[in-house]
Amino acid sequence: MSNSDIPVKEIGEMLDMMSNKLPGLIKEIYHILYSEEGAATMSTAVATFYKNLIEVGMDKNDAMYLTQEYMSTLNSLTKQFGNS
């Protein structure tokens, strides 16, 4: 690939678009994760996850362990977005 094959103008336009839209997107995600509504949604998701594991016959201790891992993953994602 030669330098003339690299779409420099298009890459620049794409980066400009991202720099304009990304901060707003991060703020929206942050609001979803840290709002009262976001907390309600997250708790419902975690409870549903646990309930579904129990309903398919999983042992309660195993279901609790997997639910804790699921919650840990959600918390990790929340922290990553919170630091952005």
SULKA-V902252 format. One record per pair of residues at least 12 apart in sequence whose ideal C-beta (glycine too) atoms are under 10 Angstrom apart, sorted by the first residue. I is the first residue (numbers start at 1). GAP is how many residues later the second one is. Records with the same first field share a line. If there is no record, write none. Layout:
I=GAP / GAP
This chain:
22=62
23=61
25=59
26=55 / 56 / 58
27=54 / 57
29=48 / 49 / 52 / 53 / 55
30=48 / 51 / 52 / 53 / 54
32=46 / 49
33=41 / 42 / 44 / 45 / 46 / 47 / 48 / 49
34=44 / 47 / 48
38=40
42=29 / 32 / 33 / 36
43=28
45=25 / 26 / 29
46=21 / 22 / 24 / 25 / 28
47=20
49=14 / 17 / 18 / 21 / 22 / 25
50=13 / 14 / 16 / 17 / 18 / 20 / 21
51=12 / 16
52=15
53=12 / 13 / 14 / 17
54=13
